Amino acid sequence: MASTQAEIKKGRKFDQVLEGARVVFMRDGFEGASVDDIARVAGVSKATLYAYFPDKRLLFSEVARIECNRQAEAALGHMDITAPVRETLCAAGERLVCFFLSEFGQQMYRACVAESHRFPELGRRFYASGPMMLKQRLGAVLEAYVARGDLVIEDMDLATSQFAELCKADMFVRCLCGIDCDHDQADIDRVVQGAADMFLARYGTRN
């Protein structure tokens, strides 16, 4: 699996391969995941796996893209934009924090940071399917509040990045470093409410 110009090919067992790859990547990381293990967990032959994904990096990035899309839809796809802006920010923030602290979020972050210097395309694919997509989804939510006069945001790209980073405060880095990954609702509320307060202090019009 070393092709740099590989393309994804779909077939009857495509989803089966992706699910097997997700399980193995989450368990072993990108470097530790073997083609043999992925094929075994997926219940397919190596020939079938190679037919769909001739490059392990391509398989990894597709798993990341689909999972990030699912997580973003769960977090931001059904926001009630008629609710007060702080309520919506807190709802979005809680889902983002839970995603950042999830096993998937932690493993994908570690793997992409570890491998992107050797495989830049892997980093680019992950950024496009993760952080960039998150900013686009969040931006669409915030635009409704800008149009309503609840927020004043001139640089939406920067503002969405800032909110996402605020939601990573303290707990994300601690968990990433293996210091403390056990958080209760009070811990999550502390970070989420702090993120919403700081964001509104900068962009809110009704403070």
C-alpha positions in Angstrom: 0.0 0.0 0.0 2.5 2.6 -1.1 0.8 4.2 -4.2 0.8 8.0 -4.0 -1.7 8.4 -6.9 -4.3 6.0 -5.6 -8.0 6.4 -6.1 -10.9 5.0 -4.1 -13.0 2.4 -5.8 -16.4 1.4 -4.4 -18.1 -2.0 -4.4 -20.4 -4.3 -2.6 -18.1 -4.7 0.5 -16.9 -1.1 0.6 -18.7 -0.2 3.8 -17.6 -3.5 5.4 -13.9 -2.6 4.6 -14.4 0.9 6.1 -15.9 -0.4 9.3 -13.1 -2.9 9.7 -10.5 -0.2 9.1 -12.1 2.1 11.6 -12.0 -0.5 14.3 -8.3 -1.3 13.6 -7.2 2.3 13.2 -8.8 3.3 16.5 -7.2 0.3 18.2 -3.7 0.4 16.7 -3.3 3.8 15.2 -2.2 4.5 11.6 1.3 3.1 11.9 0.4 0.1 13.9 -2.6 -0.9 11.8 -1.7 -3.8 9.4 -3.5 -4.7 6.2 -3.8 -8.2 7.4 -5.6 -7.1 10.6 -7.9 -4.7 8.7 -8.9 -7.5 6.2 -9.5 -9.9 9.0 -11.7 -7.6 11.1 -13.6 -6.5 8.0 -14.2 -10.1 7.0 -12.8 -9.6 3.5 -9.7 -10.9 1.6 -6.6 -8.7 1.2 -7.4 -8.7 -2.6 -10.8 -7.1 -1.9 -9.3 -4.5 0.4 -6.6 -3.6 -2.2 -9.2 -3.4 -4.9 -11.0 -0.6 -3.0 -8.0 1.1 -1.3 -4.5 0.5 -2.9 -3.0 2.9 -0.3 -3.4 2.7 3.5 -3.2 6.4 3.8 -6.2 6.7 1.5 -8.1 4.3 3.6 -7.2 6.1 6.8 -8.2 9.5 5.4 -11.5 8.1 4.1 -12.3 6.6 7.5 -11.5 10.0 9.0 -13.6 11.9 6.5 -16.7 9.8 7.0 -16.5 9.8 10.8 -15.8 13.5 11.0 -18.7 14.1 8.7 -20.9 12.0 10.9 -19.7 13.7 14.1 -20.1 17.2 12.6 -23.7 16.3 11.5 -24.5 15.1 15.0 -23.0 18.2 16.6 -24.2 20.9 14.3 -26.7 19.5 11.8 -29.7 20.1 14.0 -29.0 23.3 15.8 -32.1 25.4 16.7 -31.1 28.7 15.3 -34.3 30.3 16.7 -32.9 29.7 20.3 -30.9 32.5 22.0 -27.3 32.6 20.7 -25.7 31.7 24.0 -27.9 28.6 24.2 -26.9 27.5 20.7 -23.3 28.2 21.4 -23.4 26.0 24.6 -25.3 23.2 22.7 -22.7 23.2 19.9 -19.8 23.6 22.3 -20.9 20.6 24.4 -21.0 18.4 21.4 -17.7 19.6 20.2 -16.0 19.1 23.6 -17.4 15.5 23.7 -16.1 14.9 20.2 -12.7 16.3 21.0 -12.5 14.0 24.1 -13.8 10.9 22.4 -11.6 8.0 21.6 -12.1 8.7 17.9 -11.2 12.4 18.2 -8.1 11.7 20.2 -6.8 8.8 18.1 -7.4 10.7 14.8 -5.6 13.8 16.1 -2.6 11.8 17.3 -2.4 9.8 14.1 -2.6 12.8 11.8 -0.1 14.9 13.8 2.3 11.9 13.9 2.1 11.1 10.2 1.4 14.4 8.4 5.1 15.4 8.3 5.9 12.2 6.4 2.7 12.1 4.4 1.5 15.7 3.8 -1.4 14.6 1.8 -2.8 12.7 4.8 -2.7 15.9 6.8 -4.4 17.9 4.1 -7.1 15.3 3.7 -7.7 15.2 7.5 -7.8 19.0 7.7 -10.3 19.2 4.8 -12.6 16.5 6.3 -12.2 17.6 10.0 -11.3 21.2 11.0 -12.3 22.8 7.7 -15.6 21.0 7.6 -16.3 21.9 11.2 -15.6 25.6 10.6 -18.0 25.5 7.6 -20.8 23.9 9.5 -20.4 26.1 12.5 -20.1 29.2 10.3 -23.5 28.4 8.7 -25.0 28.3 12.2 -23.4 31.6 13.3 -24.3 33.4 10.0 -28.0 33.1 11.1 -27.2 35.1 14.3 -25.2 37.6 12.4 -28.1 38.2 10.1 -30.4 38.6 13.1 -28.1 41.1 14.7 -27.1 39.0 17.7 -23.5 38.7 16.6 -21.1 40.9 14.6 -18.5 38.8 12.9 -16.4 40.2 10.1 -14.0 37.3 9.8 -16.1 34.1 10.1 -13.2 31.8 9.3 -11.2 33.2 12.3 -14.3 33.3 14.6 -15.2 29.7 14.0 -11.6 28.6 14.6 -11.5 30.6 17.8 -14.7 29.0 19.1 -13.4 25.5 18.3 -10.1 26.2 20.1 -11.9 27.6 23.1 -13.8 24.3 23.4 -10.4 22.5 23.6 -9.3 24.5 26.6 -7.7 22.5 29.4 -9.4 19.1 29.1 -8.4 18.3 25.5 -4.7 18.8 26.0 -4.7 17.1 29.4 -6.4 14.0 27.9 -4.2 14.1 24.8 -1.2 13.9 27.2 -2.8 11.1 29.1 -3.0 13.1 32.3 -6.7 13.1 32.9 -9.3 11.6 30.6 -12.1 11.2 33.1 -14.5 14.1 33.0 -17.9 14.6 34.4 -20.7 17.0 33.2 -19.5 19.7 35.5 -16.1 19.7 33.9 -17.6 19.9 30.4 -20.0 22.7 31.4 -17.1 24.7 32.8 -15.3 24.7 29.5 -18.4 25.1 27.3 -19.8 28.0 29.3 -16.4 29.7 29.4 -16.1 29.3 25.7 -19.6 30.8 25.1 -18.9 33.7 27.4 -15.6 34.6 25.8 -17.0 34.3 22.3 -19.9 36.5 23.1 -17.7 39.0 24.9 -15.9 39.4 21.5 -18.7 39.0 19.0 -21.9 39.5 20.9 -24.1 42.6 20.5 -26.2 42.2 23.6 -23.7 42.1 26.4 
